[in-house]
C-alpha cells in the first residue's frame, strides 16, 4: 500500500500543521503503509512569523516549504499520478485554508487551487479512501463543490472547547454541499459511502498526545478502507 500525503507548507499559521503531519507520517510507517508527500508548486498566500503571529515581508513557495517536512522527498501536485496511489491523507494547518483554498479569507466563497481539486476528485472517482484532518475537510468540501458528492465530514464539535468557530465553519461546509457532523477529539467521522474519514485534531483545544490519539483513531478507520 502507498498513499499520497498532501501538504500546504511548513508551519501551522501559513502552512501545514507540522505535528499533525509528522504524527500522520509516523503512524503510516508504523502500519507498513508507504507514503509520498506532495504539494502545489505555488507561492504561499503570505508568510507568518510564528513567534508573534505577524505577517512578514517575504515570499515562500508551498512546495519548497513542504519539502522541509518531507525531508526533501516530495513531488509537485501537478506531477502526481493518482493511479500510483491507494489513498490520500490531508493534514491540517492554516495552509490548507490559505494555499490549497482561500477559505481562511473568504470562507466557502474562496477560490481553490485547480490541481489540488483535480487530485482529490480523482482519488474519489477511483474509489480510493481519503483522510482529512483538522481544517482538511474544508478543502475536501471545496473540491466536491458543484459535484454530486455529498460527503459527511467533521471539523470538530461545539460540545467541547475550541479556539475556532466550529459552528460557522460547519455551516460553511454545508452551504457548498457537504454534510457536517459534530465530533470531539475522542471521535472521528466515517463516511463509508464516499470512503472519507475526518478528525478534528487541533481544531479543538488539545495537546499533542490527544492529537496523536485522534490521528491514530482516524488512521485505523482509513486503513480499513484501503
DRENTISE-315149 format. One line per 3 residues: number of its first residue (from 1); for each residue z negated, x negated, y of N, C-alpha, C. Coordinates in Angstrom, 3 decimals, always signed. Atoms other than C-alpha are relative to their C-alpha. Layout:
BEGIN
NUM	Z X Y Z X Y Z X Y  ...
This chain:
BEGIN
1	+0.000 -0.833 -1.194 +0.000 +0.000 +0.000 +0.000 -0.876 +1.255  -0.027 +0.701 -1.277 +0.787 -1.139 +3.533 +0.141 +1.019 +1.114  -0.035 -0.936 -1.114 +0.133 +0.681 +6.795 +0.271 -0.731 +1.303
4	-0.181 +0.528 -1.348 +1.081 +0.156 +10.422 -1.218 +0.385 +0.833  +1.130 -0.255 -0.893 -1.715 -0.126 +12.996 +0.513 -0.109 +1.432  -0.573 -0.070 -1.336 -0.625 +0.963 +16.467 -1.049 -0.354 +1.057
7	+0.917 +0.470 -1.033 -2.358 -0.972 +19.255 +0.566 +0.293 +1.393  -0.405 -0.355 -1.366 -2.261 -0.452 +23.027 -0.484 -1.012 +1.030  +0.549 +1.017 -0.882 -3.501 -3.718 +24.497 -1.298 -0.522 -0.581
10	+1.241 +0.607 +0.493 -6.840 -5.511 +24.241 -1.133 +0.218 +0.990  +1.122 -0.300 -0.882 -9.943 -4.020 +25.818 -0.098 +1.484 +0.272  +0.184 -1.448 -0.004 -11.403 -0.535 +25.966 +0.530 +0.692 +1.259
13	-0.324 -0.705 -1.240 -10.665 +0.239 +29.640 +1.486 -0.012 +0.355  -1.433 +0.041 -0.308 -6.984 -0.731 +29.712 +0.865 -0.245 -1.231  -0.740 +0.269 +1.236 -6.008 -1.265 +26.069 -0.696 +0.602 -1.206
16	+0.625 -0.459 +1.241 -7.206 -0.866 +22.501 -1.510 -0.221 +0.039  +1.440 +0.197 +0.186 -10.918 -0.335 +21.811 -0.144 -1.042 -1.113  -0.034 +1.137 +0.916 -11.466 -3.710 +20.149 -0.887 +0.217 -1.218
19	+0.896 -0.205 +1.140 -14.428 -2.752 +17.986 +0.604 +0.999 -0.991  -0.648 -0.964 +0.896 -12.589 +0.288 +16.607 +1.153 -0.645 -0.753  -1.141 +0.655 +0.641 -9.525 -1.847 +15.893 -0.458 -0.969 -1.083
22	+0.451 +1.015 +0.958 -11.399 -4.679 +14.172 -0.683 +0.646 -1.201  +0.638 -0.712 +1.109 -13.546 -2.319 +12.096 +1.066 +0.621 -0.897  -1.075 -0.628 +0.773 -10.366 -0.498 +11.031 +0.743 -1.035 -0.836
25	-0.725 +1.040 +0.733 -8.555 -3.712 +10.064 -0.838 -0.545 -1.154  +0.889 +0.489 +1.059 -11.568 -4.953 +8.104 -0.109 +1.024 -1.121  +0.152 -1.049 +1.010 -12.008 -1.619 +6.339 +1.269 +0.158 -0.832
28	-1.256 -0.058 +0.751 -8.329 -1.531 +5.379 +0.071 -1.148 -0.991  -0.037 +1.177 +0.869 -8.538 -5.056 +3.979 -0.961 +0.139 -1.168  +0.996 -0.168 +1.058 -11.681 -4.235 +2.016 +0.449 +1.009 -1.044
31	-0.538 -0.989 +0.937 -9.802 -1.340 +0.420 +1.270 -0.486 -0.702  -1.200 +0.548 +0.607 -6.939 -3.603 -0.577 +1.282 +0.557 +0.595  -1.168 -0.558 -0.677 -4.573 -1.964 +1.907 +0.516 -1.023 +1.017
34	-0.606 +0.919 -0.956 -2.219 -4.332 +3.726 +0.284 +0.739 +1.308  -0.309 -0.624 -1.276 -1.513 -3.730 +7.399 +0.897 -0.902 +0.838  -0.807 +0.694 -0.990 +0.915 -4.703 +10.123 -0.301 +0.609 +1.361
37	+0.263 -0.500 -1.349 -0.114 -4.413 +13.753 +1.302 +0.109 +0.779  -1.174 -0.235 -0.817 +2.418 -3.066 +16.218 -0.438 +0.526 +1.356  +0.304 -0.485 -1.354 +2.514 -2.254 +19.935 +1.297 +0.046 +0.794
40	-1.203 -0.028 -0.842 +5.081 -1.312 +22.565 +0.103 -1.243 +0.872  -0.243 +1.178 -0.830 +6.633 -4.242 +24.427 +0.270 +0.460 +1.428  -0.077 -0.504 -1.377 +5.908 -2.880 +27.912 -1.196 -0.538 +0.775
43	+1.150 +0.389 -0.815 +3.628 -3.736 +30.809 -1.085 +1.061 -0.077  +1.110 -0.942 -0.076 +0.178 -2.185 +30.859 +0.098 +0.806 +1.288  +0.031 -0.794 -1.237 -0.363 +0.604 +33.363 -0.683 -0.786 +1.104
46	+0.713 +0.879 -0.915 -2.885 -1.689 +35.048 -0.949 -0.872 -0.812  +0.951 +0.902 +0.646 -5.452 -4.384 +34.259 -1.379 +0.235 +0.595  +1.368 -0.282 -0.427 -9.181 -3.696 +34.418 -0.911 -1.193 -0.289
49	+1.044 +1.002 +0.184 -11.952 -6.239 +34.915 -1.121 +0.663 -0.800  +0.966 -0.666 +0.874 -14.246 -5.357 +32.010 -1.457 -0.307 +0.347  +1.388 +0.236 -0.421 -17.330 -6.773 +33.750 -0.462 +1.002 +1.040
52	+0.409 -0.924 -1.064 -17.248 -4.258 +36.603 +0.852 +1.261 +0.086  -0.830 -1.196 +0.020 -14.536 -1.685 +35.838 +1.023 +0.082 +1.107  -0.929 -0.031 -1.122 -12.435 -2.632 +38.849 +1.395 -0.457 -0.411
55	-1.383 +0.374 +0.279 -8.655 -2.894 +38.820 +0.283 -1.390 +0.569  -0.330 +1.363 -0.395 -7.253 -6.421 +39.031 +1.455 -0.093 +0.449  -1.351 +0.189 -0.520 -4.180 -7.647 +40.896 +0.785 -0.927 -0.922
58	-0.829 +0.775 +0.909 -2.201 -8.855 +37.900 +0.705 +0.936 -0.964  -0.785 -0.773 +0.953 +0.250 -7.699 +35.256 -0.151 -0.606 -1.388  +0.082 +0.474 +1.386 -0.167 -7.920 +31.484 +0.891 +0.878 -0.880
61	-0.894 -0.676 +0.930 +2.078 -6.964 +28.587 -0.792 +0.560 -1.175  +0.754 -0.673 +1.062 +0.815 -4.488 +25.963 +0.151 -0.741 -1.326  -0.231 +0.708 +1.261 +2.404 -6.348 +23.032 -0.726 -1.338 -0.017
64	+0.640 +1.315 -0.087 +1.132 -9.741 +24.178 -1.519 +0.128 -0.085  +1.447 -0.186 +0.040 -2.396 -8.454 +24.756 -0.463 +0.495 -1.370  +0.352 -0.501 +1.329 -2.430 -6.575 +21.426 +0.013 -1.128 -1.034
67	-0.088 +1.140 +0.919 -1.480 -9.833 +19.695 -1.318 -0.766 -0.081  +1.312 +0.643 +0.049 -4.963 -11.113 +20.574 -0.827 +0.575 -1.152  +0.734 -0.657 +1.084 -6.465 -8.573 +18.186 +0.631 -0.311 -1.351
70	-0.747 +0.201 +1.250 -3.748 -9.123 +15.572 +0.103 -1.465 -0.395  -0.093 +1.450 +0.252 -4.170 -12.930 +15.683 +1.459 -0.450 -0.048  -1.392 +0.392 -0.137 -0.517 -13.178 +16.633 +0.955 +0.676 -0.956
73	-0.854 -0.649 +1.008 +0.757 -11.199 +13.630 +0.295 +1.427 +0.437  -0.295 -1.308 -0.568 +2.359 -8.314 +15.460 +1.504 +0.171 +0.180  -1.401 -0.317 -0.223 +5.706 -6.593 +15.825 +0.120 +1.065 +1.078
76	-0.230 -1.005 -1.032 +7.134 -4.553 +18.680 +0.314 +1.339 -0.653  -0.232 -1.341 +0.545 +7.202 -0.797 +18.093 +1.491 +0.280 -0.178  -1.438 -0.270 +0.077 +10.938 -0.723 +18.769 +0.619 -0.596 -1.266
79	-0.509 +0.654 +1.205 +11.429 -3.011 +15.741 -0.661 +0.495 -1.283  +0.738 -0.463 +1.175 +9.071 -1.147 +13.401 +0.864 +0.942 -0.838  -0.735 -0.848 +0.940 +10.790 +0.336 +10.340 -1.004 +0.838 -0.779
82	+0.981 -0.883 +0.628 +8.716 +3.327 +9.262 +0.162 +0.038 -1.514  -0.253 -0.017 +1.445 +10.338 +3.235 +5.815 -0.784 -1.071 -0.750  +0.687 +1.124 +0.641 +8.458 -0.018 +5.134 -1.501 +0.225 -0.149
85	+1.449 -0.216 -0.029 +5.005 +1.540 +5.519 -0.386 +1.333 -0.632  +0.506 -1.188 +0.687 +2.865 +4.123 +3.754 -0.847 +0.898 +0.883  +0.826 -0.795 -0.892 +0.850 +5.360 +6.715 -0.151 -0.679 +1.343
88	+0.177 +0.486 -1.370 -0.139 +4.887 +10.362 -1.444 +0.187 +0.435  +1.358 -0.045 -0.539 -3.503 +4.095 +11.969 +0.066 -0.254 +1.501  +0.014 +0.153 -1.455 -4.133 +4.536 +15.712 -1.446 -0.098 +0.480
91	+1.326 +0.129 -0.607 -7.406 +3.092 +17.075 +0.015 +0.572 +1.417  +0.090 -0.576 -1.329 -8.677 +4.430 +20.374 -0.058 -1.026 +1.107  -0.004 +0.798 -1.216 -9.418 +2.968 +23.767 +0.839 +0.690 +1.053
94	-0.755 -0.626 -1.080 -8.099 +4.000 +27.171 +1.472 -0.389 -0.028  -1.393 +0.441 +0.052 -4.922 +2.053 +26.426 +0.932 +1.019 -0.621  -0.878 -0.983 +0.619 -3.600 +4.780 +24.172 +0.299 +1.144 +0.966
97	-0.192 -1.055 -0.997 -4.016 +7.215 +27.089 +0.552 -0.538 +1.318  -0.573 +0.604 -1.200 -2.597 +4.763 +29.647 +1.338 -0.686 -0.283  -1.185 +0.790 +0.334 +0.047 +2.719 +27.835 +0.908 +0.674 -1.025
100	-0.818 -0.801 +0.916 +1.194 +4.992 +24.987 +0.418 +1.301 +0.678  -0.268 -1.201 -0.798 +0.931 +8.088 +27.184 -0.638 -0.221 +1.367  +0.672 +0.049 -1.307 -0.296 +8.822 +30.717 -1.088 +1.066 +0.074
103	+1.023 -1.039 +0.069 -2.989 +11.248 +29.562 -1.176 -0.299 +0.929  +1.158 +0.371 -0.814 -5.691 +9.325 +31.445 +0.178 +0.385 +1.471  -0.286 -0.284 -1.408 -3.968 +10.140 +34.745 +0.498 +1.425 +0.238
106	-0.632 -1.309 -0.183 -2.118 +13.411 +34.191 -0.335 +0.984 -1.109  +0.351 -0.881 +1.099 -3.726 +14.914 +31.097 +1.209 +0.294 -0.876  -1.102 -0.339 +0.897 -1.320 +16.746 +28.783 +1.360 +0.030 +0.681
109	-1.274 -0.012 -0.723 +1.358 +16.737 +31.525 +0.601 -1.396 +0.143  -0.479 +1.367 -0.158 +1.691 +12.953 +31.436 +1.148 -0.344 -0.929  -1.136 +0.461 +0.806 +4.737 +11.126 +30.084 -0.495 -0.768 -1.223
112	+0.329 +0.741 +1.213 +4.847 +9.354 +26.722 +1.068 -1.038 -0.282  -0.941 +1.031 +0.427 +6.437 +6.127 +25.518 +0.876 +0.558 -1.129  -0.911 -0.639 +0.952 +9.525 +7.258 +23.612 -0.011 -0.672 -1.373
115	+0.023 +0.689 +1.286 +9.281 +4.588 +20.909 -1.284 +0.317 -0.775  +1.243 -0.410 +0.665 +5.651 +5.496 +20.188 +0.176 +1.404 -0.567  -0.271 -1.341 +0.509 +6.700 +9.140 +19.886 +0.889 -0.062 -1.246
118	-0.937 +0.105 +1.127 +9.541 +8.125 +17.568 -0.714 -0.344 -1.296  +0.600 +0.409 +1.274 +7.392 +6.318 +15.013 -1.012 +1.033 -0.498  +0.957 -1.018 +0.432 +4.674 +8.997 +14.997 +0.736 +1.148 -0.683
121	-0.762 -1.102 +0.597 +7.236 +11.698 +14.332 +0.643 -0.411 -1.319  -0.618 +0.453 +1.240 +8.976 +9.602 +11.682 -1.024 -0.089 -1.135  +1.038 +0.047 +1.028 +5.713 +8.962 +9.813 -0.291 +1.415 -0.495
124	+0.289 -1.372 +0.395 +5.017 +12.692 +9.849 +1.157 +0.612 -0.779  -1.171 -0.562 +0.668 +8.564 +13.669 +8.857 +0.161 -0.528 -1.425  -0.090 +0.592 +1.327 +8.370 +11.313 +5.891 -1.212 +0.331 -0.872
127	+1.161 -0.425 +0.775 +5.106 +12.911 +4.750 -1.044 -1.074 -0.201  +0.959 +1.099 +0.114 +3.059 +9.779 +5.363 -1.222 +0.281 +0.868  +1.221 -0.344 -0.742 -0.580 +10.103 +6.476 -0.175 -0.793 +1.284
130	+0.286 +0.594 -1.302 -1.740 +9.340 +9.994 -1.497 +0.125 +0.269  +1.416 +0.012 -0.380 -5.240 +8.373 +11.142 -0.094 -0.273 +1.491  +0.191 +0.179 -1.433 -6.185 +8.819 +14.807 -1.474 -0.070 +0.351
133	+1.394 +0.198 -0.357 -9.461 +7.506 +16.212 -0.206 +0.176 +1.504  +0.403 -0.044 -1.400 -11.242 +8.242 +19.493 +1.002 +0.812 +0.826  -1.007 -0.691 -0.801 -8.521 +9.128 +22.072 +1.355 +0.055 -0.699
136	-1.253 -0.011 +0.740 -5.788 +8.561 +19.474 +0.585 +1.387 -0.223  -0.547 -1.347 +0.197 -5.482 +12.308 +18.786 +0.765 +0.554 +1.198  -0.766 -0.483 -1.151 -4.275 +12.909 +22.355 +1.423 -0.552 -0.046
139	-1.333 +0.585 +0.152 -1.373 +10.549 +21.665 +0.776 +0.747 -1.081  -0.650 -0.786 +1.045 -0.627 +12.459 +18.469 +0.417 +1.365 +0.540  -0.332 -1.307 -0.574 -0.743 +15.756 +20.360 +1.243 -0.094 +0.875
142	-1.179 +0.192 -0.846 +1.771 +14.413 +22.893 +1.243 -0.247 -0.849  -1.146 +0.313 +0.853 +4.009 +13.104 +20.115 +0.597 +1.252 -0.627  -0.467 -1.220 +0.663 +4.224 +16.534 +18.489 +0.304 +1.127 +0.982
145	-0.271 -1.027 -1.013 +4.561 +18.439 +21.769 +1.462 +0.439 -0.082  -1.349 -0.530 +0.036 +7.584 +20.713 +21.655 +0.603 +0.111 -1.389  -0.472 -0.103 +1.382 +7.898 +20.489 +17.860 -0.681 +1.193 -0.668
148	+0.649 -1.085 +0.739 +6.855 +22.952 +15.166 -1.266 -0.475 -0.711  +1.216 +0.546 +0.614 +3.927 +20.716 +14.145 -1.220 +0.480 +0.778  +1.245 -0.478 -0.590 +0.571 +22.371 +14.840 -1.158 -0.718 -0.688
151	+0.982 +0.854 +0.671 -1.822 +19.590 +13.914 -1.419 +0.335 +0.441  +1.423 -0.191 -0.278 -5.566 +20.162 +13.671 -0.652 -1.372 +0.133  +0.567 +1.324 -0.288 -7.451 +17.238 +15.222 -1.285 +0.137 +0.804
154	+1.237 +0.004 -0.781 -10.707 +16.265 +16.921 -0.067 -1.215 +0.905  +0.376 +1.126 -0.849 -11.783 +14.109 +19.845 -1.519 -0.031 +0.181  +1.453 -0.003 -0.095 -15.455 +14.920 +19.353 -0.565 +1.411 +0.024
157	+0.695 -1.280 +0.009 -17.946 +17.716 +19.850 -0.808 +0.196 +1.273  +0.838 -0.342 -1.152 -19.647 +19.490 +22.727 -1.450 +0.215 -0.419  +1.352 -0.247 +0.515 -22.708 +19.880 +20.489 -0.845 -1.265 -0.061
160	+0.728 +1.265 +0.003 -23.709 +16.204 +20.858 +0.364 -0.772 +1.262  -0.266 +0.732 -1.241 -23.913 +13.730 +23.780 +1.329 -0.761 -0.022  -1.266 +0.708 -0.143 -20.607 +12.312 +25.023 +0.166 -0.442 +1.447
163	-0.272 +0.434 -1.370 -19.587 +10.261 +28.079 +1.272 +0.628 +0.569  -1.294 -0.555 -0.408 -16.352 +12.253 +28.261 -0.007 +1.532 -0.056  -0.100 -1.458 -0.054 -15.239 +15.835 +28.850 +0.736 +0.502 -1.244
166	-0.583 -0.366 +1.292 -14.655 +16.815 +25.236 +0.686 +1.364 +0.057  -0.582 -1.339 -0.078 -14.015 +20.471 +26.032 +1.332 -0.027 +0.742  -1.218 +0.053 -0.798 -11.414 +19.697 +28.699 +1.124 -0.713 -0.743
169	-1.019 +0.741 +0.767 -9.599 +17.145 +26.530 +0.506 +0.866 -1.147  -0.379 -0.876 +1.111 -9.620 +19.571 +23.597 +0.918 +1.122 +0.483  -0.839 -1.054 -0.558 -8.200 +22.331 +25.778 +1.379 -0.545 +0.381
172	-1.269 +0.632 -0.333 -5.519 +19.933 +26.990 +0.878 -0.184 -1.226  -0.740 +0.147 +1.252 -4.508 +19.195 +23.417 +0.562 +1.336 -0.465  -0.450 -1.321 +0.443 -4.316 +22.888 +22.622 +1.106 +0.554 +0.897
175	-1.019 -0.494 -0.929 -2.175 +23.527 +25.706 +1.398 -0.493 -0.355  -1.311 +0.518 +0.399 +0.615 +21.447 +24.147 +0.241 +0.161 -1.501  -0.327 -0.385 +1.368 +0.406 +22.875 +20.647 -0.910 -0.468 -1.107
178	+0.924 +0.461 +1.040 -2.396 +21.083 +18.806 -1.114 +1.031 -0.198  +1.180 -0.821 +0.263 -5.424 +22.787 +17.266 -1.196 -0.944 +0.031  +1.146 +0.895 -0.164 -8.616 +21.099 +18.453 -1.230 +0.589 -0.666
181	+1.261 -0.454 +0.591 -11.828 +21.313 +16.463 -1.108 -0.977 +0.343  +1.152 +0.794 -0.378 -15.294 +20.049 +17.225 -0.586 -0.725 -1.214  +0.588 +0.807 +1.064 -16.585 +17.213 +15.058 -0.910 -1.052 +0.629
184	+0.946 +0.998 -0.485 -19.591 +14.948 +15.553 +0.293 -1.354 -0.645  -0.133 +1.342 +0.574 -19.974 +11.256 +14.681 -0.229 -0.028 -1.504  +0.274 -0.065 +1.437 -21.125 +12.318 +11.240 +1.093 +0.757 -0.747
187	-1.058 -0.806 +0.592 -17.877 +14.200 +10.610 +1.377 -0.569 +0.341  -1.386 +0.286 -0.341 -14.118 +13.784 +10.550 +0.803 +1.284 -0.164  -0.899 -1.140 +0.118 -11.260 +16.248 +10.903 +1.108 -0.348 -0.986
190	-1.020 +0.231 +1.014 -8.871 +16.580 +7.965 +1.018 +1.135 +0.041  -1.103 -0.956 +0.024 -5.527 +18.348 +8.357 +0.840 -0.344 -1.224  -0.679 +0.315 +1.260 -4.311 +18.325 +4.754 +1.485 +0.349 +0.046
193	-1.399 -0.427 -0.077 -1.089 +20.170 +5.577 +0.871 -1.058 +0.667  -0.765 +1.002 -0.746 +0.059 +17.573 +8.103 -0.368 -1.438 -0.347  +0.468 +1.322 +0.424 -1.738 +14.655 +6.428 -0.487 -0.829 +1.199
196	+0.556 +0.667 -1.169 -3.609 +13.793 +9.622 -1.519 +0.034 -0.070  +1.454 +0.129 -0.034 -7.198 +12.523 +9.725 -0.377 -0.534 +1.381  +0.453 +0.478 -1.311 -9.025 +12.118 +13.047 -1.522 -0.085 +0.027
199	+1.447 +0.215 -0.102 -12.506 +10.915 +14.017 -0.354 -0.351 +1.439  +0.341 +0.179 -1.419 -14.352 +10.846 +17.377 -0.378 -1.410 +0.417  +0.408 +1.376 -0.317 -15.842 +7.315 +17.261 -0.656 -0.083 +1.381
202	+0.648 +0.212 -1.291 -16.640 +6.146 +20.816 +0.269 +1.099 +1.028  -0.052 -1.157 -0.895 -15.666 +9.495 +22.337 -1.379 +0.628 +0.122  +1.376 -0.480 -0.039 -19.289 +10.310 +21.542 -0.928 -1.159 +0.369
205	+1.005 +1.049 -0.213 -22.433 +8.436 +22.564 -0.284 -0.645 -1.349  +0.097 +0.633 +1.320 -22.543 +5.868 +19.768 -0.263 -1.486 +0.139  +0.087 +1.448 +0.088 -23.466 +2.361 +18.745 +1.022 -0.480 -1.027
208	-1.052 +0.534 +0.857 -21.223 +0.060 +16.753 -0.223 +0.351 -1.470  +0.277 -0.379 +1.385 -22.983 +0.908 +13.480 +0.458 +1.417 -0.291  -0.434 -1.383 +0.180 -22.323 +4.615 +13.939 +1.524 +0.101 -0.004
211	-1.459 +0.005 -0.040 -18.694 +3.937 +14.842 +0.558 -0.577 -1.303  -0.387 +0.581 +1.292 -18.376 +1.733 +11.751 -0.028 +1.051 -1.098  +0.142 -1.014 +1.049 -19.623 +4.567 +9.553 +1.026 +1.123 +0.176
214	-0.964 -1.061 -0.273 -17.376 +7.148 +11.250 +1.420 -0.424 -0.402  -1.326 +0.501 +0.364 -14.287 +4.977 +10.795 +0.148 -0.095 -1.510  -0.085 +0.104 +1.453 -15.072 +4.304 +7.154 +0.078 +1.369 -0.663
217	-0.100 -1.365 +0.497 -15.587 +8.018 +6.548 +1.437 +0.498 +0.150  -1.378 -0.422 -0.248 -12.174 +8.659 +8.108 +0.977 -0.729 -0.916  -0.900 +0.774 +0.858 -10.526 +5.869 +6.132 -0.103 +0.423 -1.461
220	+0.129 -0.531 +1.363 -11.926 +7.271 +2.896 +0.959 +1.186 -0.174  -0.887 -1.169 +0.089 -10.041 +10.504 +3.628 +1.466 -0.389 +0.170  -1.359 +0.511 -0.207 -6.949 +8.665 +4.881 +0.538 -0.616 -1.290
223	-0.416 +0.674 +1.239 -6.845 +6.601 +1.685 +0.374 +1.012 -1.074  -0.313 -1.037 +0.990 -6.863 +9.761 -0.423 +1.399 +0.577 +0.210  -1.301 -0.564 -0.325 -3.700 +10.875 +1.355 +1.147 -0.996 -0.189
226	-1.043 +1.018 +0.159 -1.851 +7.578 +0.873 +0.721 +0.147 -1.340
